[in-house]
Amino acid sequence: MEISVNGNLMILVFCCFVLLLFFLNQWLYKPLLAFMNKRDEMIKKDLQNTQGNLQEITKIQDEINTIIGNAQKEAKEIIEQATAREKKLMEEKLAEKKAELDSKLLAFREDLVRQQKELKDDLGTHIDEFKQSIRKKLEQA
């Protein structure tokens, strides 16, 4: 048995190999490469969309922080205004009560002076009776 090179067979194998490469290129490699390119483009678009969304999220967060800051400032101002208003109202009521108490104190003092005068007058009219009562007590003792 001798091994010899058959030229026709080599050409046939070469032609089959070339046809196989051609069909593989047409049916497998080109669609596979096209799919991979589309997938890469989709990934790039998704990354760009994600970055765009991140920028929007950052912008929205900045707006939220600005709104919250403004709301806190407004709340602080409202609290200060309410505190000032209530303080003023309390001072007015305090002044009213003080004036009312001062007038009551003045009326009380005037009443005391009047009662003191009445008591002195009453004592002055009954002094003779007191003197007689004291003399009787001293005489009995």
Secondary structure by P-SEA (a helix, b strand, c coil): cbbbbbaaaaaaaaaaaaaaaaaaaaccaaaaaaaaaaaaaaaaaaaaaaaaaaaaaaaaaaaaaaaaaaaaaaaaaaaaaaaaaaaaaaaaaaaaaaaaaaaaaaaaaaaaaaaaaaaaaaaaaaaaaaaaaaaaaaaac
